[in-house]
Amino acid sequence: MTHGEDGYLEAVGDIALQSARVIALLSDARLHETMSKAARHTALTRFCTEHIIPLYERYYEDVLSSQ
């Protein structure tokens, strides 16, 4: 994720800033659309099954081979 492009990363507990970000997204249709498209693109390219499943398989193989 890229802060401000396809989502926001705020400090844990910073409720005021987190609330402000949500309000901005809900009140600015253009920002919402732009960020939604970017987030979907990130999800489809970085977290697609073709990419993620081999990572999990390698991790499980590493864990099992170290037993």
C-alpha positions in Angstrom: 0.0 0.0 0.0 1.1 3.5 -0.8 0.0 6.1 1.8 -2.3 8.6 0.2 -2.5 6.8 -3.1 -4.5 3.6 -2.4 -5.1 4.0 1.3 -4.0 5.7 4.5 -1.6 4.5 7.2 -2.0 6.4 10.5 -0.5 5.8 13.9 -2.4 3.4 16.1 -4.7 5.4 18.3 -4.8 8.5 16.2 -8.5 8.5 16.0 -8.8 12.2 15.1 -6.7 11.8 12.0 -8.3 8.5 11.1 -11.7 10.0 11.4 -10.6 13.0 9.2 -9.4 10.6 6.5 -12.7 8.7 6.5 -14.7 12.0 6.4 -12.5 13.2 3.5 -13.2 10.0 1.5 -16.9 10.1 2.2 -17.3 13.8 1.3 -15.1 14.0 -1.8 -16.4 11.8 -4.6 -13.4 12.3 -6.8 -10.9 11.4 -4.0 -13.0 8.3 -3.2 -13.2 7.2 -6.8 -9.4 7.8 -7.4 -8.4 6.0 -4.2 -10.9 3.2 -4.8 -9.5 2.5 -8.2 -5.9 2.6 -7.0 -6.8 0.3 -4.0 -8.5 -2.2 -6.4 -5.5 -2.2 -8.7 -3.1 -2.8 -5.8 -5.3 -5.7 -4.5 -5.5 -7.3 -7.9 -1.8 -7.0 -8.7 -0.1 -7.4 -5.3 -2.5 -9.8 -3.6 -3.8 -11.9 -6.4 -3.9 -15.7 -5.9 -1.3 -16.3 -8.6 1.1 -14.2 -6.5 0.1 -15.0 -3.0 -0.4 -18.8 -3.1 3.2 -19.6 -4.2 4.4 -17.4 -1.3 2.4 -19.3 1.2 3.5 -22.6 -0.3 7.1 -21.7 0.0 6.6 -20.5 3.6 4.9 -23.8 4.5 7.6 -25.8 2.8 10.3 -23.9 4.8 8.5 -24.4 8.0 8.0 -28.1 7.4 11.5 -28.7 6.3 12.9 -27.1 9.5 11.0 -29.6 11.7 
